[in-house]
């Protein structure tokens, strides 16, 4: 974003979601054709996104697994096209597979966004051999079953402990902490009250000393509170984006770039007014 004149904390960034999965819950895989995906990426950049998050595997509860070959075929051509026509945007790739991480890094990704926080065998090594940024996300269980019966004694403390352990695993693998972003993983093995508690106490994660990336866009926690279907969750998502940025979140991952950008820009204007 380019609306700041002087600021001690970096401006919050908008990350636009580019789903290349035919079974995505919120946009139904509208962007699977590479030309359509590129057009959507271009629009999101015009609307203020400084990151595009490309995903070729759905992680929604119950989604089918995707082979390495299939995921590479979905992600890499689009990544290359975005890289070529939008050279200044940062490209993040939402994957847990080391093979996809390596190919994405070679093709010019600047961030690996892993909902499994580099726990797949070979994943730590795949990114350690590069200099890309990494988003470590918390998830309890695995996508297929994670929403069946999530249980925590203290969700905020447990998410914090998990992320601290993953930071340590990264550092042991030679990945400098300065490359890491953290994400509590809204909706990933969490009930509504777990999600609300994590948002209420998001600040508690700052003790880990890494910037936070937040993904709440169109998620079921909004649907549950507002009793609204997936295409009517924008305002609820914007409220959560405000709460996250007020608590210091660095990147908001969203399907709805233009409204999110406006909200963050308005917040920033108030934040930065002199005297
Ligand atoms: C997230 C994600 C999230 C990060 C997805 C969806 C489901 N990556 N990938 N954080 N969610 N870092 O977009 O609703 O919350 S896929």
py3Dmol code that shows the C-alpha trace and the ligand (Angstrom):
import py3Dmol

protein = """\
ATOM      1  CA  UNK A   1       0.000   0.000   0.000  1.00  0.00           C
ATOM      2  CA  UNK A   2       1.284   3.496  -0.674  1.00  0.00           C
ATOM      3  CA  UNK A   3      -0.771   5.803   1.495  1.00  0.00           C
ATOM      4  CA  UNK A   4       1.700   6.328   4.290  1.00  0.00           C
ATOM      5  CA  UNK A   5       4.085   9.247   4.655  1.00  0.00           C
ATOM      6  CA  UNK A   6       5.897   8.345   7.798  1.00  0.00           C
ATOM      7  CA  UNK A   7       5.192   5.525  10.144  1.00  0.00           C
ATOM      8  CA  UNK A   8       7.117   3.459  12.645  1.00  0.00           C
ATOM      9  CA  UNK A   9       5.097   0.286  12.098  1.00  0.00           C
ATOM     10  CA  UNK A  10       4.851  -0.982   8.519  1.00  0.00           C
ATOM     11  CA  UNK A  11       1.526  -0.421   6.794  1.00  0.00           C
ATOM     12  CA  UNK A  12      -0.786  -3.395   6.785  1.00  0.00           C
ATOM     13  CA  UNK A  13      -0.827  -5.161   3.428  1.00  0.00           C
ATOM     14  CA  UNK A  14      -3.666  -6.760   1.514  1.00  0.00           C
ATOM     15  CA  UNK A  15      -3.108 -10.261   0.147  1.00  0.00           C
ATOM     16  CA  UNK A  16      -5.575 -11.213  -2.593  1.00  0.00           C
ATOM     17  CA  UNK A  17      -6.614 -14.856  -2.782  1.00  0.00           C
ATOM     18  CA  UNK A  18      -6.313 -16.572  -6.162  1.00  0.00           C
ATOM     19  CA  UNK A  19      -7.908 -19.992  -5.896  1.00  0.00           C
ATOM     20  CA  UNK A  20      -7.067 -22.461  -8.620  1.00  0.00           C
ATOM     21  CA  UNK A  21      -9.148 -25.248  -7.113  1.00  0.00           C
ATOM     22  CA  UNK A  22     -12.296 -26.403  -8.866  1.00  0.00           C
ATOM     23  CA  UNK A  23     -13.848 -27.204  -5.456  1.00  0.00           C
ATOM     24  CA  UNK A  24     -13.129 -23.964  -3.592  1.00  0.00           C
ATOM     25  CA  UNK A  25     -16.000 -23.184  -1.206  1.00  0.00           C
ATOM     26  CA  UNK A  26     -16.142 -19.454  -1.639  1.00  0.00           C
ATOM     27  CA  UNK A  27     -15.583 -18.746  -5.320  1.00  0.00           C
ATOM     28  CA  UNK A  28     -16.348 -22.125  -6.821  1.00  0.00           C
ATOM     29  CA  UNK A  29     -13.144 -22.342  -8.825  1.00  0.00           C
ATOM     30  CA  UNK A  30     -14.052 -19.475 -11.139  1.00  0.00           C
ATOM     31  CA  UNK A  31     -10.401 -18.771 -11.894  1.00  0.00           C
ATOM     32  CA  UNK A  32      -9.058 -22.116 -12.964  1.00  0.00           C
ATOM     33  CA  UNK A  33      -8.268 -21.089 -16.578  1.00  0.00           C
ATOM     34  CA  UNK A  34      -4.846 -19.387 -16.528  1.00  0.00           C
ATOM     35  CA  UNK A  35      -6.108 -16.363 -18.508  1.00  0.00           C
ATOM     36  CA  UNK A  36      -9.008 -15.899 -16.097  1.00  0.00           C
ATOM     37  CA  UNK A  37      -6.673 -16.332 -13.116  1.00  0.00           C
ATOM     38  CA  UNK A  38      -4.302 -13.708 -14.496  1.00  0.00           C
ATOM     39  CA  UNK A  39      -7.159 -11.263 -15.087  1.00  0.00           C
ATOM     40  CA  UNK A  40      -8.311 -11.740 -11.503  1.00  0.00           C
ATOM     41  CA  UNK A  41      -4.755 -11.184 -10.223  1.00  0.00           C
ATOM     42  CA  UNK A  42      -4.508  -7.994 -12.276  1.00  0.00           C
ATOM     43  CA  UNK A  43      -7.773  -6.745 -10.854  1.00  0.00           C
ATOM     44  CA  UNK A  44      -6.698  -7.471  -7.287  1.00  0.00           C
ATOM     45  CA  UNK A  45      -3.424  -5.580  -7.801  1.00  0.00           C
ATOM     46  CA  UNK A  46      -5.308  -2.595  -9.227  1.00  0.00           C
ATOM     47  CA  UNK A  47      -7.537  -2.732  -6.161  1.00  0.00           C
ATOM     48  CA  UNK A  48      -4.564  -2.500  -3.812  1.00  0.00           C
ATOM     49  CA  UNK A  49      -3.242  -5.994  -3.199  1.00  0.00           C
ATOM     50  CA  UNK A  50       0.517  -6.138  -2.711  1.00  0.00           C
ATOM     51  CA  UNK A  51       0.473  -9.934  -2.389  1.00  0.00           C
ATOM     52  CA  UNK A  52      -1.321 -12.537  -4.484  1.00  0.00           C
ATOM     53  CA  UNK A  53      -1.771 -15.893  -2.738  1.00  0.00           C
ATOM     54  CA  UNK A  54      -2.018 -18.676  -5.309  1.00  0.00           C
ATOM     55  CA  UNK A  55      -3.529 -21.962  -4.119  1.00  0.00           C
ATOM     56  CA  UNK A  56      -3.968 -25.200  -6.039  1.00  0.00           C
ATOM     57  CA  UNK A  57      -5.219 -27.445  -3.258  1.00  0.00           C
ATOM     58  CA  UNK A  58      -8.422 -26.846  -1.333  1.00  0.00           C
ATOM     59  CA  UNK A  59      -8.014 -27.112   2.432  1.00  0.00           C
ATOM     60  CA  UNK A  60     -11.680 -26.775   3.278  1.00  0.00           C
ATOM     61  CA  UNK A  61     -13.082 -29.495   5.565  1.00  0.00           C
ATOM     62  CA  UNK A  62     -13.667 -32.691   3.577  1.00  0.00           C
ATOM     63  CA  UNK A  63     -11.892 -31.523   0.404  1.00  0.00           C
ATOM     64  CA  UNK A  64     -10.273 -34.158  -1.794  1.00  0.00           C
ATOM     65  CA  UNK A  65      -6.482 -34.474  -1.853  1.00  0.00           C
ATOM     66  CA  UNK A  66      -4.653 -33.267  -4.968  1.00  0.00           C
ATOM     67  CA  UNK A  67      -1.586 -35.004  -6.446  1.00  0.00           C
ATOM     68  CA  UNK A  68       1.748 -33.204  -6.752  1.00  0.00           C
ATOM     69  CA  UNK A  69       1.454 -33.270 -10.562  1.00  0.00           C
ATOM     70  CA  UNK A  70      -2.045 -31.815 -10.539  1.00  0.00           C
ATOM     71  CA  UNK A  71      -1.106 -29.076  -8.095  1.00  0.00           C
ATOM     72  CA  UNK A  72       2.006 -28.163 -10.101  1.00  0.00           C
ATOM     73  CA  UNK A  73      -0.074 -27.996 -13.289  1.00  0.00           C
ATOM     74  CA  UNK A  74      -2.584 -25.670 -11.635  1.00  0.00           C
ATOM     75  CA  UNK A  75      -0.147 -23.382  -9.845  1.00  0.00           C
ATOM     76  CA  UNK A  76       3.055 -22.987 -11.865  1.00  0.00           C
ATOM     77  CA  UNK A  77       1.688 -21.652 -15.194  1.00  0.00           C
ATOM     78  CA  UNK A  78      -0.413 -19.068 -13.356  1.00  0.00           C
ATOM     79  CA  UNK A  79       2.513 -18.118 -11.117  1.00  0.00           C
ATOM     80  CA  UNK A  80       4.689 -17.587 -14.210  1.00  0.00           C
ATOM     81  CA  UNK A  81       2.022 -15.512 -15.928  1.00  0.00           C
ATOM     82  CA  UNK A  82       1.499 -13.322 -12.854  1.00  0.00           C
ATOM     83  CA  UNK A  83       5.247 -12.954 -12.384  1.00  0.00           C
ATOM     84  CA  UNK A  84       5.633 -11.809 -15.980  1.00  0.00           C
ATOM     85  CA  UNK A  85       2.758  -9.368 -16.238  1.00  0.00           C
ATOM     86  CA  UNK A  86       2.781  -8.035 -12.663  1.00  0.00           C
ATOM     87  CA  UNK A  87       6.477  -7.839 -11.773  1.00  0.00           C
ATOM     88  CA  UNK A  88       6.036  -5.771  -8.605  1.00  0.00           C
ATOM     89  CA  UNK A  89       3.424  -7.905  -6.830  1.00  0.00           C
ATOM     90  CA  UNK A  90       4.644 -10.407  -4.266  1.00  0.00           C
ATOM     91  CA  UNK A  91       3.482 -13.907  -5.051  1.00  0.00           C
ATOM     92  CA  UNK A  92       2.677 -16.271  -2.228  1.00  0.00           C
ATOM     93  CA  UNK A  93       1.928 -19.930  -2.863  1.00  0.00           C
ATOM     94  CA  UNK A  94      -0.481 -21.748  -0.550  1.00  0.00           C
ATOM     95  CA  UNK A  95       0.902 -25.267  -0.426  1.00  0.00           C
ATOM     96  CA  UNK A  96       2.101 -27.942   1.974  1.00  0.00           C
ATOM     97  CA  UNK A  97       3.981 -30.032  -0.598  1.00  0.00           C
ATOM     98  CA  UNK A  98       7.780 -29.687  -0.743  1.00  0.00           C
ATOM     99  CA  UNK A  99       7.828 -30.373  -4.503  1.00  0.00           C
ATOM    100  CA  UNK A 100       5.370 -27.538  -5.128  1.00  0.00           C
ATOM    101  CA  UNK A 101       7.346 -25.252  -2.775  1.00  0.00           C
ATOM    102  CA  UNK A 102      10.563 -25.864  -4.710  1.00  0.00           C
ATOM    103  CA  UNK A 103       8.927 -25.344  -8.111  1.00  0.00           C
ATOM    104  CA  UNK A 104       7.165 -22.205  -6.871  1.00  0.00           C
ATOM    105  CA  UNK A 105      10.400 -20.750  -5.514  1.00  0.00           C
ATOM    106  CA  UNK A 106      12.179 -21.471  -8.817  1.00  0.00           C
ATOM    107  CA  UNK A 107       9.310 -19.805 -10.700  1.00  0.00           C
ATOM    108  CA  UNK A 108       9.609 -16.621  -8.626  1.00  0.00           C
ATOM    109  CA  UNK A 109       7.379 -16.928  -5.563  1.00  0.00           C
ATOM    110  CA  UNK A 110       8.353 -14.638  -2.699  1.00  0.00           C
ATOM    111  CA  UNK A 111       6.384 -16.394   0.028  1.00  0.00           C
ATOM    112  CA  UNK A 112       5.391 -19.966   0.864  1.00  0.00           C
ATOM    113  CA  UNK A 113       2.131 -20.015   2.794  1.00  0.00           C
ATOM    114  CA  UNK A 114       1.805 -23.404   4.462  1.00  0.00           C
ATOM    115  CA  UNK A 115      -1.313 -24.302   6.452  1.00  0.00           C
ATOM    116  CA  UNK A 116       0.729 -27.235   7.838  1.00  0.00           C
ATOM    117  CA  UNK A 117       3.540 -24.932   8.995  1.00  0.00           C
ATOM    118  CA  UNK A 118       6.255 -26.953   7.182  1.00  0.00           C
ATOM    119  CA  UNK A 119       5.408 -30.214   8.973  1.00  0.00           C
ATOM    120  CA  UNK A 120       5.372 -32.392   5.834  1.00  0.00           C
ATOM    121  CA  UNK A 121       8.597 -34.387   5.414  1.00  0.00           C
ATOM    122  CA  UNK A 122      11.024 -32.353   3.300  1.00  0.00           C
ATOM    123  CA  UNK A 123       9.138 -29.066   3.629  1.00  0.00           C
ATOM    124  CA  UNK A 124      11.593 -27.360   6.009  1.00  0.00           C
ATOM    125  CA  UNK A 125      14.463 -28.265   3.687  1.00  0.00           C
ATOM    126  CA  UNK A 126      12.576 -27.105   0.584  1.00  0.00           C
ATOM    127  CA  UNK A 127      12.358 -23.560   1.903  1.00  0.00           C
ATOM    128  CA  UNK A 128      15.639 -23.568   3.851  1.00  0.00           C
ATOM    129  CA  UNK A 129      17.474 -23.819   0.524  1.00  0.00           C
ATOM    130  CA  UNK A 130      15.954 -20.482  -0.549  1.00  0.00           C
ATOM    131  CA  UNK A 131      15.405 -16.975   0.785  1.00  0.00           C
ATOM    132  CA  UNK A 132      11.601 -16.709   0.459  1.00  0.00           C
ATOM    133  CA  UNK A 133       9.353 -15.623   3.315  1.00  0.00           C
ATOM    134  CA  UNK A 134       7.216 -18.257   4.994  1.00  0.00           C
ATOM    135  CA  UNK A 135       3.824 -18.168   6.654  1.00  0.00           C
ATOM    136  CA  UNK A 136       3.491 -20.730   9.445  1.00  0.00           C
ATOM    137  CA  UNK A 137      -0.177 -21.422  10.177  1.00  0.00           C
ATOM    138  CA  UNK A 138      -1.714 -23.271  13.103  1.00  0.00           C
ATOM    139  CA  UNK A 139      -4.103 -26.120  12.405  1.00  0.00           C
ATOM    140  CA  UNK A 140      -5.414 -28.741  14.805  1.00  0.00           C
ATOM    141  CA  UNK A 141      -5.790 -32.099  13.040  1.00  0.00           C
ATOM    142  CA  UNK A 142      -5.923 -32.304   9.261  1.00  0.00           C
ATOM    143  CA  UNK A 143      -8.306 -30.699   6.768  1.00  0.00           C
ATOM    144  CA  UNK A 144     -10.463 -33.759   6.152  1.00  0.00           C
ATOM    145  CA  UNK A 145     -11.454 -34.180   9.805  1.00  0.00           C
ATOM    146  CA  UNK A 146     -10.356 -31.031  11.634  1.00  0.00           C
ATOM    147  CA  UNK A 147     -13.851 -29.634  12.195  1.00  0.00           C
ATOM    148  CA  UNK A 148     -15.296 -32.837  13.663  1.00  0.00           C
ATOM    149  CA  UNK A 149     -14.427 -32.223  17.304  1.00  0.00           C
ATOM    150  CA  UNK A 150     -11.784 -29.567  17.941  1.00  0.00           C
ATOM    151  CA  UNK A 151     -10.740 -29.467  21.613  1.00  0.00           C
ATOM    152  CA  UNK A 152      -8.438 -27.109  23.514  1.00  0.00           C
ATOM    153  CA  UNK A 153      -7.808 -26.368  27.177  1.00  0.00           C
ATOM    154  CA  UNK A 154      -6.698 -22.851  26.273  1.00  0.00           C
ATOM    155  CA  UNK A 155      -6.823 -22.163  22.564  1.00  0.00           C
ATOM    156  CA  UNK A 156      -4.716 -18.983  22.641  1.00  0.00           C
ATOM    157  CA  UNK A 157      -1.955 -20.569  24.723  1.00  0.00           C
ATOM    158  CA  UNK A 158      -1.928 -23.752  22.619  1.00  0.00           C
ATOM    159  CA  UNK A 159      -1.749 -21.886  19.312  1.00  0.00           C
ATOM    160  CA  UNK A 160       1.078 -19.774  20.731  1.00  0.00           C
ATOM    161  CA  UNK A 161       2.984 -22.847  21.902  1.00  0.00           C
ATOM    162  CA  UNK A 162       2.533 -24.585  18.547  1.00  0.00           C
ATOM    163  CA  UNK A 163       3.785 -21.558  16.608  1.00  0.00           C
ATOM    164  CA  UNK A 164       6.743 -21.139  18.988  1.00  0.00           C
ATOM    165  CA  UNK A 165       7.695 -24.775  18.327  1.00  0.00           C
ATOM    166  CA  UNK A 166       7.453 -24.287  14.568  1.00  0.00           C
ATOM    167  CA  UNK A 167       9.627 -21.153  14.779  1.00  0.00           C
ATOM    168  CA  UNK A 168      12.171 -23.246  16.615  1.00  0.00           C
ATOM    169  CA  UNK A 169      11.984 -26.037  14.016  1.00  0.00           C
ATOM    170  CA  UNK A 170      12.574 -23.453  11.291  1.00  0.00           C
ATOM    171  CA  UNK A 171      15.554 -21.954  13.071  1.00  0.00           C
ATOM    172  CA  UNK A 172      17.046 -25.413  13.593  1.00  0.00           C
ATOM    173  CA  UNK A 173      16.668 -26.022   9.852  1.00  0.00           C
ATOM    174  CA  UNK A 174      18.606 -22.825   9.154  1.00  0.00           C
ATOM    175  CA  UNK A 175      15.613 -20.608   8.362  1.00  0.00           C
ATOM    176  CA  UNK A 176      16.084 -17.193   9.890  1.00  0.00           C
ATOM    177  CA  UNK A 177      13.229 -15.935  12.023  1.00  0.00           C
ATOM    178  CA  UNK A 178      13.134 -12.717   9.990  1.00  0.00           C
ATOM    179  CA  UNK A 179      11.645 -14.716   7.127  1.00  0.00           C
ATOM    180  CA  UNK A 180       8.640 -15.890   9.161  1.00  0.00           C
ATOM    181  CA  UNK A 181       5.018 -14.753   9.361  1.00  0.00           C
ATOM    182  CA  UNK A 182       2.593 -16.356  11.815  1.00  0.00           C
ATOM    183  CA  UNK A 183      -1.093 -17.162  11.433  1.00  0.00           C
ATOM    184  CA  UNK A 184      -3.437 -18.608  14.103  1.00  0.00           C
ATOM    185  CA  UNK A 185      -5.380 -20.392  11.338  1.00  0.00           C
ATOM    186  CA  UNK A 186      -8.973 -19.228  11.709  1.00  0.00           C
ATOM    187  CA  UNK A 187     -11.332 -22.121  10.994  1.00  0.00           C
ATOM    188  CA  UNK A 188      -8.631 -24.794  10.957  1.00  0.00           C
ATOM    189  CA  UNK A 189      -9.650 -27.229  13.699  1.00  0.00           C
ATOM    190  CA  UNK A 190     -11.535 -24.585  15.696  1.00  0.00           C
ATOM    191  CA  UNK A 191     -15.079 -24.035  16.901  1.00  0.00           C
ATOM    192  CA  UNK A 192     -16.734 -20.632  16.685  1.00  0.00           C
ATOM    193  CA  UNK A 193     -15.726 -19.746  20.229  1.00  0.00           C
ATOM    194  CA  UNK A 194     -12.111 -20.831  19.576  1.00  0.00           C
ATOM    195  CA  UNK A 195     -12.033 -18.509  16.557  1.00  0.00           C
ATOM    196  CA  UNK A 196     -13.570 -15.615  18.493  1.00  0.00           C
ATOM    197  CA  UNK A 197     -11.153 -16.080  21.396  1.00  0.00           C
ATOM    198  CA  UNK A 198      -8.188 -16.072  19.010  1.00  0.00           C
ATOM    199  CA  UNK A 199      -9.369 -12.839  17.427  1.00  0.00           C
ATOM    200  CA  UNK A 200     -10.045 -11.240  20.805  1.00  0.00           C
ATOM    201  CA  UNK A 201      -6.546 -12.127  22.016  1.00  0.00           C
ATOM    202  CA  UNK A 202      -4.615 -11.867  18.762  1.00  0.00           C
ATOM    203  CA  UNK A 203      -2.196  -9.466  20.437  1.00  0.00           C
ATOM    204  CA  UNK A 204      -0.958 -12.317  22.611  1.00  0.00           C
ATOM    205  CA  UNK A 205       0.848 -13.747  19.564  1.00  0.00           C
ATOM    206  CA  UNK A 206       3.118 -10.687  19.324  1.00  0.00           C
ATOM    207  CA  UNK A 207       5.249 -12.174  22.062  1.00  0.00           C
ATOM    208  CA  UNK A 208       6.614 -14.520  19.378  1.00  0.00           C
ATOM    209  CA  UNK A 209       8.032 -11.465  17.619  1.00  0.00           C
ATOM    210  CA  UNK A 210       7.003 -12.194  14.026  1.00  0.00           C
ATOM    211  CA  UNK A 211       4.497 -10.310  11.864  1.00  0.00           C
ATOM    212  CA  UNK A 212       0.981 -11.772  11.740  1.00  0.00           C
ATOM    213  CA  UNK A 213      -0.929 -12.836   8.650  1.00  0.00           C
ATOM    214  CA  UNK A 214      -4.688 -13.204   9.096  1.00  0.00           C
ATOM    215  CA  UNK A 215      -7.200 -15.063   6.918  1.00  0.00           C
ATOM    216  CA  UNK A 216     -10.861 -14.681   7.854  1.00  0.00           C
ATOM    217  CA  UNK A 217     -12.357 -13.846   4.457  1.00  0.00           C
ATOM    218  CA  UNK A 218     -15.835 -15.362   3.973  1.00  0.00           C
ATOM    219  CA  UNK A 219     -15.132 -18.001   6.630  1.00  0.00           C
ATOM    220  CA  UNK A 220     -17.735 -19.964   8.531  1.00  0.00           C
ATOM    221  CA  UNK A 221     -17.082 -18.090  11.794  1.00  0.00           C
ATOM    222  CA  UNK A 222     -18.699 -15.087  10.066  1.00  0.00           C
ATOM    223  CA  UNK A 223     -21.522 -17.244   8.735  1.00  0.00           C
ATOM    224  CA  UNK A 224     -22.109 -18.672  12.203  1.00  0.00           C
ATOM    225  CA  UNK A 225     -22.368 -15.276  13.918  1.00  0.00           C
ATOM    226  CA  UNK A 226     -24.380 -13.524  11.201  1.00  0.00           C
ATOM    227  CA  UNK A 227     -26.319 -16.535   9.918  1.00  0.00           C
ATOM    228  CA  UNK A 228     -25.321 -15.594   6.377  1.00  0.00           C
ATOM    229  CA  UNK A 229     -24.234 -17.692   3.388  1.00  0.00           C
ATOM    230  CA  UNK A 230     -20.752 -17.389   1.955  1.00  0.00           C
ATOM    231  CA  UNK A 231     -21.629 -14.612  -0.525  1.00  0.00           C
ATOM    232  CA  UNK A 232     -22.931 -12.331   2.263  1.00  0.00           C
ATOM    233  CA  UNK A 233     -19.995 -12.314   4.661  1.00  0.00           C
ATOM    234  CA  UNK A 234     -18.120  -9.247   3.426  1.00  0.00           C
ATOM    235  CA  UNK A 235     -19.070  -6.818   6.210  1.00  0.00           C
ATOM    236  CA  UNK A 236     -18.422  -9.398   8.890  1.00  0.00           C
ATOM    237  CA  UNK A 237     -15.007 -10.078   7.348  1.00  0.00           C
ATOM    238  CA  UNK A 238     -14.187  -6.376   7.256  1.00  0.00           C
ATOM    239  CA  UNK A 239     -15.033  -6.053  10.963  1.00  0.00           C
ATOM    240  CA  UNK A 240     -12.609  -8.875  11.709  1.00  0.00           C
ATOM    241  CA  UNK A 241      -9.947  -7.287   9.488  1.00  0.00           C
ATOM    242  CA  UNK A 242     -10.255  -4.065  11.498  1.00  0.00           C
ATOM    243  CA  UNK A 243      -9.930  -5.957  14.784  1.00  0.00           C
ATOM    244  CA  UNK A 244      -6.872  -7.791  13.462  1.00  0.00           C
ATOM    245  CA  UNK A 245      -5.126  -4.679  12.174  1.00  0.00           C
ATOM    246  CA  UNK A 246      -5.900  -2.788  15.386  1.00  0.00           C
ATOM    247  CA  UNK A 247      -4.036  -5.579  17.152  1.00  0.00           C
ATOM    248  CA  UNK A 248      -1.068  -5.194  14.841  1.00  0.00           C
ATOM    249  CA  UNK A 249      -1.700  -7.700  12.018  1.00  0.00           C
ATOM    250  CA  UNK A 250       0.650  -7.103   9.095  1.00  0.00           C
ATOM    251  CA  UNK A 251      -1.144  -8.878   6.233  1.00  0.00           C
ATOM    252  CA  UNK A 252      -4.860  -9.468   5.647  1.00  0.00           C
ATOM    253  CA  UNK A 253      -5.562 -12.372   3.282  1.00  0.00           C
ATOM    254  CA  UNK A 254      -8.871 -11.812   1.508  1.00  0.00           C
ATOM    255  CA  UNK A 255     -11.083 -12.565  -1.500  1.00  0.00           C
ATOM    256  CA  UNK A 256     -12.400  -8.979  -1.329  1.00  0.00           C
ATOM    257  CA  UNK A 257      -9.419  -6.763  -2.006  1.00  0.00           C
ATOM    258  CA  UNK A 258     -11.065  -3.421  -2.860  1.00  0.00           C
ATOM    259  CA  UNK A 259     -13.208  -3.078   0.282  1.00  0.00           C
ATOM    260  CA  UNK A 260     -10.436  -4.425   2.510  1.00  0.00           C
ATOM    261  CA  UNK A 261      -7.969  -1.932   1.046  1.00  0.00           C
ATOM    262  CA  UNK A 262     -10.349   0.977   1.695  1.00  0.00           C
ATOM    263  CA  UNK A 263     -10.907  -0.111   5.288  1.00  0.00           C
ATOM    264  CA  UNK A 264      -7.185  -0.380   5.994  1.00  0.00           C
ATOM    265  CA  UNK A 265      -6.453   2.919   4.264  1.00  0.00           C
ATOM    266  CA  UNK A 266      -9.082   4.690   6.356  1.00  0.00           C
ATOM    267  CA  UNK A 267      -7.675   3.172   9.542  1.00  0.00           C
ATOM    268  CA  UNK A 268      -4.191   4.237   8.526  1.00  0.00           C
ATOM    269  CA  UNK A 269      -5.283   7.845   7.926  1.00  0.00           C
ATOM    270  CA  UNK A 270      -6.552   8.087  11.501  1.00  0.00           C
ATOM    271  CA  UNK A 271      -3.493   6.295  12.833  1.00  0.00           C
ATOM    272  CA  UNK A 272      -1.109   8.704  11.136  1.00  0.00           C
ATOM    273  CA  UNK A 273      -2.767  12.090  11.565  1.00  0.00           C
ATOM    274  CA  UNK A 274      -0.356  14.557  13.136  1.00  0.00           C
ATOM    275  CA  UNK A 275      -0.950  15.827  16.715  1.00  0.00           C
TER     276      UNK A 275
END
"""
ligand_1 = """\
16
LIG
C -5.913 -19.667 5.204
C -4.859 -20.010 4.364
C -5.654 -18.845 6.347
C -3.362 -18.824 5.654
C -6.664 -20.892 3.624
C -9.892 -20.165 2.998
C -9.380 -21.521 3.248
N -3.588 -19.592 4.585
N -5.344 -20.784 3.393
N -4.360 -18.464 6.515
N -7.046 -20.209 4.714
N -2.122 -18.396 5.908
O -9.301 -19.329 2.326
O -11.026 -19.939 3.503
O -6.517 -18.508 7.165
S -7.715 -21.819 2.613
"""
view = py3Dmol.view(width=600, height=400)
view.addModel(protein, "pdb")
view.setStyle({"model": 0}, {"cartoon": {"style": "trace"}})
view.addModel(ligand_1, "xyz")
view.setStyle({"model": 1}, {"stick": {}})
view.zoomTo()
view.show()
